[in-house]
Amino acid sequence: MARAKDPVCKMEVDEEQAAGQSDYEGHRYFFCSTVCKRKFDQDPARYAAD
């Protein structure tokens, strides 16, 4: 089971159970909720920098 950190809220997420995912600048990001995914998609540079 692969784990990732939601770049918006910093919550640890199981990649297989993630509420969503987005690709940005060659990296794939996983999200705990559709709210976090929407925030990331609106301004990915803000969250990918963290």
PQR file with spaces between the fields and no chain letter, atoms N, CA, C, O and H, PARSE charges and radii, in Angstrom:
ATOM       1  N    MET     1       0.843   -1.181    0.000 -0.4000 1.5000
ATOM       2  CA   MET     1       0.000    0.000    0.000 -0.0000 2.0000
ATOM       3  C    MET     1       0.890    1.247    0.000  0.5500 1.7000
ATOM       4  O    MET     1       1.648    1.486    0.940 -0.5500 1.4000
ATOM       5  N    ALA     2       0.782    2.022   -1.056 -0.4000 1.5000
ATOM       6  CA   ALA     2       1.581    3.235   -1.185 -0.0000 2.0000
ATOM       7  C    ALA     2       0.877    4.398   -0.500  0.5500 1.7000
ATOM       8  O    ALA     2      -0.341    4.548   -0.591 -0.5500 1.4000
ATOM       9  H    ALA     2       0.167    1.828   -1.819  0.4000 1.0000
ATOM      10  N    ARG     3       1.658    5.209    0.180 -0.4000 1.5000
ATOM      11  CA   ARG     3       1.131    6.370    0.899 -0.0000 2.0000
ATOM      12  C    ARG     3       1.699    7.644    0.278  0.5500 1.7000
ATOM      13  O    ARG     3       2.825    7.664   -0.221 -0.5500 1.4000
ATOM      14  H    ARG     3       2.648    5.087    0.255  0.4000 1.0000
ATOM      15  N    ALA     4       0.908    8.687    0.319 -0.4000 1.5000
ATOM      16  CA   ALA     4       1.340    9.987   -0.179 -0.0000 2.0000
ATOM      17  C    ALA     4       0.800   11.060    0.751  0.5500 1.7000
ATOM      18  O    ALA     4      -0.139   10.816    1.508 -0.5500 1.4000
ATOM      19  H    ALA     4      -0.007    8.671    0.723  0.4000 1.0000
ATOM      20  N    LYS     5       1.388   12.241    0.696 -0.4000 1.5000
ATOM      21  CA   LYS     5       0.908   13.348    1.513 -0.0000 2.0000
ATOM      22  C    LYS     5       0.108   14.309    0.634  0.5500 1.7000
ATOM      23  O    LYS     5       0.597   14.791   -0.387 -0.5500 1.4000
ATOM      24  H    LYS     5       2.151   12.439    0.080  0.4000 1.0000
ATOM      25  N    ASP     6      -1.127   14.575    1.048 -0.4000 1.5000
ATOM      26  CA   ASP     6      -1.971   15.552    0.361 -0.0000 2.0000
ATOM      27  C    ASP     6      -1.236   16.896    0.431  0.5500 1.7000
ATOM      28  O    ASP     6      -0.934   17.370    1.526 -0.5500 1.4000
ATOM      29  H    ASP     6      -1.525   14.183    1.878  0.4000 1.0000
ATOM      30  N    PRO     7      -0.942   17.522   -0.730 -0.5600 1.5000
ATOM      31  CA   PRO     7      -0.165   18.766   -0.707  0.2800 2.0000
ATOM      32  C    PRO     7      -0.928   19.966   -0.151  0.5500 1.7000
ATOM      33  O    PRO     7      -0.319   20.986    0.173 -0.5500 1.4000
ATOM      34  N    VAL     8      -2.240   19.858   -0.037 -0.4000 1.5000
ATOM      35  CA   VAL     8      -3.047   20.977    0.456 -0.0000 2.0000
ATOM      36  C    VAL     8      -3.157   20.945    1.980  0.5500 1.7000
ATOM      37  O    VAL     8      -2.811   21.920    2.647 -0.5500 1.4000
ATOM      38  H    VAL     8      -2.734   19.029   -0.300  0.4000 1.0000
ATOM      39  N    CYS     9      -3.635   19.832    2.533 -0.4000 1.5000
ATOM      40  CA   CYS     9      -3.877   19.758    3.984 -0.0000 2.0000
ATOM      41  C    CYS     9      -2.792   18.981    4.727  0.5500 1.7000
ATOM      42  O    CYS     9      -2.784   18.944    5.957 -0.5500 1.4000
ATOM      43  H    CYS     9      -3.916   19.040    1.992  0.4000 1.0000
ATOM      44  N    LYS    10      -1.878   18.359    3.980 -0.4000 1.5000
ATOM      45  CA   LYS    10      -0.744   17.595    4.526 -0.0000 2.0000
ATOM      46  C    LYS    10      -1.147   16.257    5.158  0.5500 1.7000
ATOM      47  O    LYS    10      -0.328   15.616    5.817 -0.5500 1.4000
ATOM      48  H    LYS    10      -1.885   18.389    2.980  0.4000 1.0000
ATOM      49  N    MET    11      -2.383   15.839    4.964 -0.4000 1.5000
ATOM      50  CA   MET    11      -2.850   14.566    5.497 -0.0000 2.0000
ATOM      51  C    MET    11      -2.229   13.413    4.698  0.5500 1.7000
ATOM      52  O    MET    11      -2.048   13.521    3.486 -0.5500 1.4000
ATOM      53  H    MET    11      -3.048   16.359    4.429  0.4000 1.0000
ATOM      54  N    GLU    12      -1.907   12.317    5.379 -0.4000 1.5000
ATOM      55  CA   GLU    12      -1.378   11.144    4.702 -0.0000 2.0000
ATOM      56  C    GLU    12      -2.533   10.395    4.036  0.5500 1.7000
ATOM      57  O    GLU    12      -3.580   10.175    4.645 -0.5500 1.4000
ATOM      58  H    GLU    12      -2.054   12.228    6.364  0.4000 1.0000
ATOM      59  N    VAL    13      -2.323   10.008    2.777 -0.4000 1.5000
ATOM      60  CA   VAL    13      -3.373    9.404    1.963 -0.0000 2.0000
ATOM      61  C    VAL    13      -2.885    8.088    1.371  0.5500 1.7000
ATOM      62  O    VAL    13      -1.750    7.999    0.902 -0.5500 1.4000
ATOM      63  H    VAL    13      -1.472   10.187    2.283  0.4000 1.0000
ATOM      64  N    ASP    14      -3.733    7.075    1.390 -0.4000 1.5000
ATOM      65  CA   ASP    14      -3.474    5.825    0.689 -0.0000 2.0000
ATOM      66  C    ASP    14      -3.736    6.102   -0.795  0.5500 1.7000
ATOM      67  O    ASP    14      -4.854    6.459   -1.165 -0.5500 1.4000
ATOM      68  H    ASP    14      -4.655    7.148    1.770  0.4000 1.0000
ATOM      69  N    GLU    15      -2.731    5.944   -1.636 -0.4000 1.5000
ATOM      70  CA   GLU    15      -2.860    6.287   -3.052 -0.0000 2.0000
ATOM      71  C    GLU    15      -4.010    5.547   -3.728  0.5500 1.7000
ATOM      72  O    GLU    15      -4.661    6.103   -4.612 -0.5500 1.4000
ATOM      73  H    GLU    15      -1.822    5.654   -1.336  0.4000 1.0000
ATOM      74  N    GLU    16      -4.267    4.317   -3.330 -0.4000 1.5000
ATOM      75  CA   GLU    16      -5.347    3.538   -3.954 -0.0000 2.0000
ATOM      76  C    GLU    16      -6.733    4.006   -3.510  0.5500 1.7000
ATOM      77  O    GLU    16      -7.713    3.797   -4.225 -0.5500 1.4000
ATOM      78  H    GLU    16      -3.738    3.866   -2.612  0.4000 1.0000
ATOM      79  N    GLN    17      -6.822    4.631   -2.350 -0.4000 1.5000
ATOM      80  CA   GLN    17      -8.107    5.079   -1.809 -0.0000 2.0000
ATOM      81  C    GLN    17      -8.289    6.601   -1.912  0.5500 1.7000
ATOM      82  O    GLN    17      -9.269    7.140   -1.397 -0.5500 1.4000
ATOM      83  H    GLN    17      -6.025    4.801   -1.769  0.4000 1.0000
ATOM      84  N    ALA    18      -7.364    7.286   -2.564 -0.4000 1.5000
ATOM      85  CA   ALA    18      -7.405    8.747   -2.645 -0.0000 2.0000
ATOM      86  C    ALA    18      -8.692    9.228   -3.306  0.5500 1.7000
ATOM      87  O    ALA    18      -9.228    8.571   -4.198 -0.5500 1.4000
ATOM      88  H    ALA    18      -6.568    6.848   -2.982  0.4000 1.0000
ATOM      89  N    ALA    19      -9.176   10.377   -2.861 -0.4000 1.5000
ATOM      90  CA   ALA    19     -10.399   10.966   -3.414 -0.0000 2.0000
ATOM      91  C    ALA    19     -10.159   11.553   -4.804  0.5500 1.7000
ATOM      92  O    ALA    19     -11.105   11.821   -5.545 -0.5500 1.4000
ATOM      93  H    ALA    19      -8.740   10.910   -2.136  0.4000 1.0000
ATOM      94  N    GLY    20      -8.888   11.749   -5.149 -0.4000 1.5000
ATOM      95  CA   GLY    20      -8.547   12.280   -6.464 -0.0000 2.0000
ATOM      96  C    GLY    20      -7.048   12.377   -6.621  0.5500 1.7000
ATOM      97  O    GLY    20      -6.288   12.206   -5.668 -0.5500 1.4000
ATOM      98  H    GLY    20      -8.120   11.531   -4.547  0.4000 1.0000
ATOM      99  N    GLN    21      -6.642   12.655   -7.845 -0.4000 1.5000
ATOM     100  CA   GLN    21      -5.223   12.841   -8.130 -0.0000 2.0000
ATOM     101  C    GLN    21      -5.072   13.832   -9.270  0.5500 1.7000
ATOM     102  O    GLN    21      -5.953   13.956  -10.121 -0.5500 1.4000
ATOM     103  H    GLN    21      -7.260   12.794   -8.619  0.4000 1.0000
ATOM     104  N    SER    22      -3.957   14.531   -9.278 -0.4000 1.5000
ATOM     105  CA   SER    22      -3.642   15.500  -10.321 -0.0000 2.0000
ATOM     106  C    SER    22      -2.167   15.384  -10.658  0.5500 1.7000
ATOM     107  O    SER    22      -1.343   15.062   -9.802 -0.5500 1.4000
ATOM     108  H    SER    22      -3.242   14.431   -8.586  0.4000 1.0000
ATOM     109  N    ASP    23      -1.849   15.646  -11.901 -0.4000 1.5000
ATOM     110  CA   ASP    23      -0.462   15.688  -12.341 -0.0000 2.0000
ATOM     111  C    ASP    23      -0.065   17.137  -12.562  0.5500 1.7000
ATOM     112  O    ASP    23      -0.820   17.924  -13.134 -0.5500 1.4000
ATOM     113  H    ASP    23      -2.518   15.907  -12.596  0.4000 1.0000
ATOM     114  N    TYR    24       1.134   17.477  -12.098 -0.4000 1.5000
ATOM     115  CA   TYR    24       1.640   18.840  -12.261 -0.0000 2.0000
ATOM     116  C    TYR    24       3.153   18.776  -12.369  0.5500 1.7000
ATOM     117  O    TYR    24       3.824   18.232  -11.491 -0.5500 1.4000
ATOM     118  H    TYR    24       1.747   16.838  -11.634  0.4000 1.0000
ATOM     119  N    GLU    25       3.684   19.328  -13.440 -0.4000 1.5000
ATOM     120  CA   GLU    25       5.124   19.390  -13.697 -0.0000 2.0000
ATOM     121  C    GLU    25       5.805   18.044  -13.497  0.5500 1.7000
ATOM     122  O    GLU    25       6.858   17.962  -12.863 -0.5500 1.4000
ATOM     123  H    GLU    25       3.139   19.769  -14.153  0.4000 1.0000
ATOM     124  N    GLY    26       5.207   16.999  -14.036 -0.4000 1.5000
ATOM     125  CA   GLY    26       5.819   15.679  -13.995 -0.0000 2.0000
ATOM     126  C    GLY    26       5.638   14.905  -12.710  0.5500 1.7000
ATOM     127  O    GLY    26       6.192   13.815  -12.571 -0.5500 1.4000
ATOM     128  H    GLY    26       4.352   17.066  -14.551  0.4000 1.0000
ATOM     129  N    HIS    27       4.881   15.432  -11.770 -0.4000 1.5000
ATOM     130  CA   HIS    27       4.627   14.756  -10.500 -0.0000 2.0000
ATOM     131  C    HIS    27       3.139   14.481  -10.359  0.5500 1.7000
ATOM     132  O    HIS    27       2.308   15.256  -10.830 -0.5500 1.4000
ATOM     133  H    HIS    27       4.431   16.317  -11.883  0.4000 1.0000
ATOM     134  N    ARG    28       2.810   13.380   -9.711 -0.4000 1.5000
ATOM     135  CA   ARG    28       1.417   13.040   -9.425 -0.0000 2.0000
ATOM     136  C    ARG    28       1.152   13.311   -7.947  0.5500 1.7000
ATOM     137  O    ARG    28       1.916   12.889   -7.079 -0.5500 1.4000
ATOM     138  H    ARG    28       3.485   12.750   -9.328  0.4000 1.0000
ATOM     139  N    TYR    29       0.069   14.012   -7.679 -0.4000 1.5000
ATOM     140  CA   TYR    29      -0.342   14.370   -6.323 -0.0000 2.0000
ATOM     141  C    TYR    29      -1.665   13.685   -5.999  0.5500 1.7000
ATOM     142  O    TYR    29      -2.541   13.577   -6.857 -0.5500 1.4000
ATOM     143  H    TYR    29      -0.551   14.355   -8.384  0.4000 1.0000
ATOM     144  N    PHE    30      -1.806   13.227   -4.766 -0.4000 1.5000
ATOM     145  CA   PHE    30      -2.997   12.521   -4.313 -0.0000 2.0000
ATOM     146  C    PHE    30      -3.678   13.338   -3.224  0.5500 1.7000
ATOM     147  O    PHE    30      -3.024   14.051   -2.463 -0.5500 1.4000
ATOM     148  H    PHE    30      -1.095   13.315   -4.069  0.4000 1.0000
ATOM     149  N    PHE    31      -5.015   13.222   -3.162 -0.4000 1.5000
ATOM     150  CA   PHE    31      -5.798   14.075   -2.271 -0.0000 2.0000
ATOM     151  C    PHE    31      -6.744   13.280   -1.388  0.5500 1.7000
ATOM     152  O    PHE    31      -7.267   12.236   -1.776 -0.5500 1.4000
ATOM     153  H    PHE    31      -5.546   12.643   -3.780  0.4000 1.0000
ATOM     154  N    CYS    32      -6.948   13.811   -0.179 -0.4000 1.5000
ATOM     155  CA   CYS    32      -7.833   13.170    0.792 -0.0000 2.0000
ATOM     156  C    CYS    32      -9.296   13.460    0.477  0.5500 1.7000
ATOM     157  O    CYS    32     -10.179   12.700    0.875 -0.5500 1.4000
ATOM     158  H    CYS    32      -6.523   14.660    0.137  0.4000 1.0000
ATOM     159  N    SER    33      -9.557   14.556   -0.236 -0.4000 1.5000
ATOM     160  CA   SER    33     -10.931   14.945   -0.534 -0.0000 2.0000
ATOM     161  C    SER    33     -10.989   15.704   -1.858  0.5500 1.7000
ATOM     162  O    SER    33      -9.972   16.179   -2.364 -0.5500 1.4000
ATOM     163  H    SER    33      -8.840   15.173   -0.559  0.4000 1.0000
ATOM     164  N    THR    34     -12.186   15.808   -2.403 -0.4000 1.5000
ATOM     165  CA   THR    34     -12.365   16.574   -3.637 -0.0000 2.0000
ATOM     166  C    THR    34     -12.157   18.065   -3.383  0.5500 1.7000
ATOM     167  O    THR    34     -11.800   18.807   -4.299 -0.5500 1.4000
ATOM     168  H    THR    34     -13.012   15.422   -1.992  0.4000 1.0000
ATOM     169  N    VAL    35     -12.378   18.505   -2.151 -0.4000 1.5000
ATOM     170  CA   VAL    35     -12.144   19.920   -1.804 -0.0000 2.0000
ATOM     171  C    VAL    35     -10.656   20.249   -1.944  0.5500 1.7000
ATOM     172  O    VAL    35     -10.294   21.265   -2.535 -0.5500 1.4000
ATOM     173  H    VAL    35     -12.668   17.903   -1.407  0.4000 1.0000
ATOM     174  N    CYS    36      -9.801   19.389   -1.400 -0.4000 1.5000
ATOM     175  CA   CYS    36      -8.351   19.612   -1.517 -0.0000 2.0000
ATOM     176  C    CYS    36      -7.910   19.543   -2.976  0.5500 1.7000
ATOM     177  O    CYS    36      -7.083   20.348   -3.405 -0.5500 1.4000
ATOM     178  H    CYS    36     -10.096   18.563   -0.919  0.4000 1.0000
ATOM     179  N    LYS    37      -8.440   18.608   -3.736 -0.4000 1.5000
ATOM     180  CA   LYS    37      -8.087   18.499   -5.151 -0.0000 2.0000
ATOM     181  C    LYS    37      -8.489   19.767   -5.904  0.5500 1.7000
ATOM     182  O    LYS    37      -7.720   20.262   -6.729 -0.5500 1.4000
ATOM     183  H    LYS    37      -9.111   17.954   -3.387  0.4000 1.0000
ATOM     184  N    ARG    38      -9.662   20.289   -5.637 -0.4000 1.5000
ATOM     185  CA   ARG    38     -10.140   21.505   -6.303 -0.0000 2.0000
ATOM     186  C    ARG    38      -9.233   22.685   -5.968  0.5500 1.7000
ATOM     187  O    ARG    38      -8.886   23.464   -6.855 -0.5500 1.4000
ATOM     188  H    ARG    38     -10.287   19.887   -4.967  0.4000 1.0000
ATOM     189  N    LYS    39      -8.843   22.829   -4.700 -0.4000 1.5000
ATOM     190  CA   LYS    39      -7.944   23.913   -4.304 -0.0000 2.0000
ATOM     191  C    LYS    39      -6.608   23.800   -5.039  0.5500 1.7000
ATOM     192  O    LYS    39      -6.077   24.793   -5.536 -0.5500 1.4000
ATOM     193  H    LYS    39      -9.125   22.196   -3.979  0.4000 1.0000
ATOM     194  N    PHE    40      -6.072   22.575   -5.102 -0.4000 1.5000
ATOM     195  CA   PHE    40      -4.807   22.358   -5.795 -0.0000 2.0000
ATOM     196  C    PHE    40      -4.940   22.709   -7.275  0.5500 1.7000
ATOM     197  O    PHE    40      -4.092   23.412   -7.826 -0.5500 1.4000
ATOM     198  H    PHE    40      -6.503   21.768   -4.699  0.4000 1.0000
ATOM     199  N    ASP    41      -5.993   22.227   -7.914 -0.4000 1.5000
ATOM     200  CA   ASP    41      -6.175   22.458   -9.350 -0.0000 2.0000
ATOM     201  C    ASP    41      -6.340   23.930   -9.693  0.5500 1.7000
ATOM     202  O    ASP    41      -6.015   24.337  -10.808 -0.5500 1.4000
ATOM     203  H    ASP    41      -6.681   21.656   -7.466  0.4000 1.0000
ATOM     204  N    GLN    42      -6.834   24.736   -8.767 -0.4000 1.5000
ATOM     205  CA   GLN    42      -6.993   26.169   -9.003 -0.0000 2.0000
ATOM     206  C    GLN    42      -5.668   26.915   -8.924  0.5500 1.7000
ATOM     207  O    GLN    42      -5.513   27.959   -9.558 -0.5500 1.4000
ATOM     208  H    GLN    42      -7.099   24.406   -7.861  0.4000 1.0000
ATOM     209  N    ASP    43      -4.711   26.400   -8.158 -0.4000 1.5000
ATOM     210  CA   ASP    43      -3.418   27.081   -7.985 -0.0000 2.0000
ATOM     211  C    ASP    43      -2.331   26.063   -7.651  0.5500 1.7000
ATOM     212  O    ASP    43      -1.790   26.082   -6.546 -0.5500 1.4000
ATOM     213  H    ASP    43      -4.837   25.552   -7.644  0.4000 1.0000
ATOM     214  N    PRO    44      -2.005   25.177   -8.586 -0.5600 1.5000
ATOM     215  CA   PRO    44      -1.057   24.098   -8.271  0.2800 2.0000
ATOM     216  C    PRO    44       0.335   24.581   -7.854  0.5500 1.7000
ATOM     217  O    PRO    44       0.975   23.944   -7.018 -0.5500 1.4000
ATOM     218  N    ALA    45       0.806   25.671   -8.407 -0.4000 1.5000
ATOM     219  CA   ALA    45       2.146   26.150   -8.055 -0.0000 2.0000
ATOM     220  C    ALA    45       2.243   26.497   -6.575  0.5500 1.7000
ATOM     221  O    ALA    45       3.296   26.323   -5.963 -0.5500 1.4000
ATOM     222  H    ALA    45       0.286   26.189   -9.086  0.4000 1.0000
ATOM     223  N    ARG    46       1.163   26.982   -6.004 -0.4000 1.5000
ATOM     224  CA   ARG    46       1.147   27.331   -4.571 -0.0000 2.0000
ATOM     225  C    ARG    46       1.371   26.118   -3.690  0.5500 1.7000
ATOM     226  O    ARG    46       2.115   26.192   -2.712 -0.5500 1.4000
ATOM     227  H    ARG    46       0.307   27.124   -6.501  0.4000 1.0000
ATOM     228  N    TYR    47       0.741   25.006   -4.022 -0.4000 1.5000
ATOM     229  CA   TYR    47       0.792   23.824   -3.172 -0.0000 2.0000
ATOM     230  C    TYR    47       1.951   22.881   -3.535  0.5500 1.7000
ATOM     231  O    TYR    47       2.481   22.192   -2.663 -0.5500 1.4000
ATOM     232  H    TYR    47       0.137   24.945   -4.817  0.4000 1.0000
ATOM     233  N    ALA    48       2.336   22.846   -4.786 -0.4000 1.5000
ATOM     234  CA   ALA    48       3.423   21.955   -5.204 -0.0000 2.0000
ATOM     235  C    ALA    48       4.764   22.431   -4.652  0.5500 1.7000
ATOM     236  O    ALA    48       5.686   21.630   -4.501 -0.5500 1.4000
ATOM     237  H    ALA    48       1.906   23.405   -5.495  0.4000 1.0000
ATOM     238  N    ALA    49       4.882   23.700   -4.355 -0.4000 1.5000
ATOM     239  CA   ALA    49       6.138   24.272   -3.850 -0.0000 2.0000
ATOM     240  C    ALA    49       6.451   23.817   -2.425  0.5500 1.7000
ATOM     241  O    ALA    49       7.608   23.844   -2.006 -0.5500 1.4000
ATOM     242  H    ALA    49       4.133   24.351   -4.478  0.4000 1.0000
ATOM     243  N    ASP    50       5.420   23.399   -1.676 -0.4000 1.5000
ATOM     244  CA   ASP    50       5.621   23.021   -0.263 -0.0000 2.0000
ATOM     245  C    ASP    50       6.359   21.723   -0.105  0.5500 1.7000
ATOM     246  O    ASP    50       6.598   21.282    1.019 -0.5500 1.4000
ATOM     247  H    ASP    50       4.480   23.377   -2.017  0.4000 1.0000
